[in-house]
Amino acid sequence: MKILVLIKEVPVVNDIKIDRETLTVDRSGAGKMSDPAGLSAVNCAVAFAKAAGAPLTAMSMGPDSCEGILRDAAAYGAGELVRITDDAYAGADSLVTARVLKAAIDRAGGYDIIFCGASSIDGATGQIGPKLAAMLGAGILSHVSSASLTEEGVEAERKTGKGYETLSGKIPVVISVTTDAGRPAAPSLKGKTAAKKAVVTVLDNSILGLSEEELASRSKVVSLYPPKAEAKGAVLEAADGAEAGVKLVDLLTEKHYI
Amino acid sequence: MNNIWVIFELTEGKPSRASLEIMGKAAALASEAGCAAEAVVIGEDTGIAAEQAAAYGASKVYAVDRASVLERDSIVVEKLSGKYAPGVILIGSTAYGRDLAAAVSARLGAGIASECTDIECREDGVHFIRPSYDGLLNTDIVIEGEPKIGTFRRGIFKLGEPDTAASAEIVKEDPDVPDSVMLTSLLGFTPDDDVAKADIENADIIIAGGNGMGSQESFDRLYELARLVGGSVGASRIAVNNGWISHDHQIGITGKTVTPKLYISFGISGAVPHVNGMKNSEYIVAVNTDPDAPIFKVANQCVVKDLNEVLPAMIEKLKEIKG
């Protein structure tokens, strides 16, 4: 069995500065971090690899800086690290990103179980897991809060409505994980040493060979603009807060809301 | 423009609320753009959903009478789209809808704008609007080629009044899909009290608290008010970050989108990310001492008073009424 975990480097959202007058977005001062849901995916993937005695590969698409999060994954237990990068991949939408990841997965001869974050804090489109599954002809268990290996394949739980759904999937399967699945435990000394020594394999388009047509993003951002303000509602007149509270209960009762 | 499709999601034959909300929006868009709004309904029994689709504006319903399974449904939509060439495909952003939309996008090589907050037909075509940078800015997205796929959470569009006299042409479809694609299944469901309490997306009344609550002790008083009116407790992101309540109760872009009949907020300033998650509530009451708090711009009833006086007075008064 071969297991893959997909991780992503994201900007620290609070560090991003937006000028409300000029509507310019300044990401230059923003720090970089591993996407939290991706870290939970690493947590699940490491547990699966241990349980199955299977090799674990961590893969990320991004610039040089994302080797940091790949090495972190090595410290947690990933044995093989792959970084995908090419100028032609810059600004890829979710469709193009999924195609590039599929090419890298095919090149490795495929994986039995692929983990990824359910939704990243920056793009938050939640597209990669189900898109990859459709492209690979694999099953998809998405937004799961926990997962485990079974004799037939995998079982997972998903938080929904008033409880948890129990889902099962046959292998090959893509599992997208929410932050409910927890973070990996702090790495051991052995893990930290492994992380330092780990070799990151870099794949670019000369290796993956996607065509210009395949790399053309179909969705384009045409503009950014501030949401428009709406008109203010009625103001409840009252001498003080206590009177306002009583009046509010009367008003809501009268309107049959309570 | 080619027709606008809405892919319905059914639970025991009944369409999801998001499906109906989006159907209503699709019908309005179609009449602007001079095309038709149509529904795709997949399920063991599609009768009720087809009727409802018509009541919310579908002129035609493609009915596929077989159990809905995500991987198989994505191939059904792929095949129907190949046959009828819709211009736009709209899907509710639920656990099922998100994945279905992604799979259909992958299969068709079609561009997608997910978790949108609006869609507009302009002279140069369809524009999808989605919040970015934590709601500080809206992103205006255009998609090349057709179909263009968009997903919308429940509550983004208001549910209109159904026209029960309306009827739609029903087209029965049964595209050939290999059984081998059934790769995942639902084994069961386990109710959970904590998860149920956080099921604010289905709540009729929500009492929400923000940073203005000031402390855990003060925040906890919201539960008493919620109990008295039979509501659920929600929160702004800051309240969650303060550790007063779990993330499952967070309302806004990075939390849940809610549409209760009554929404009462205490000490929430109403930053854009939060407002995006609750502005389609039927009746909104906001309590905040700052008269310029942005929450008042979406509130039906603004209470510019100290919540520490308002909240206890409401609880007292309700106890008096309920005896």
Interface residues (C-beta under 8 A of the other chain):
Chain A: V13 I16 I18 R20 L23 V25 D93 S94 L95 A98 I121 A124 T125 G126 Q127 G129 P130 K131 L132 A133 A134 M135 G137 A138 G139 I140 L141 S142 H143 E155 R158 K159 T160 G161 K162 G163 Y164 E165 T166 L167 S168 G169 K170 V173 A216 S217 R218 S219 K220 V221 V222 S223 L224 Y225 P226 P227 A229 E230 A231 K232 G233 A234 V235 L236 A238 D240 G241 A242 E243 A244 G245 V246 L248 V249 D250 L251 L252 T253 K255 Y257 I258
Chain B: L70 E71 S74 A95 R98 D99 L100 A102 A103 V104 S105 A106 R107 G109 A110 G111 I112 A113 S114 E115 H127 P131 S132 Y133 D134 G135 L136 L137 N138 T139 D140 I141 V142 I143 E144 G145 V181 L183 T184 S185 L186 L187 G188 F189 T190 P191 D192 V195 A196 D199 E201 N202 I205 V229 G230 D248 I253 T254 K261 L262 V272 N276 K279 Y283 I284 V285 A286 V287 P294 F296 K297 V298 A299 N300 Q301 C302 V303 V304 K305 D306 L307 N308 E309 V310 L311 P312 A313 M314 E316 K317 L318 I321
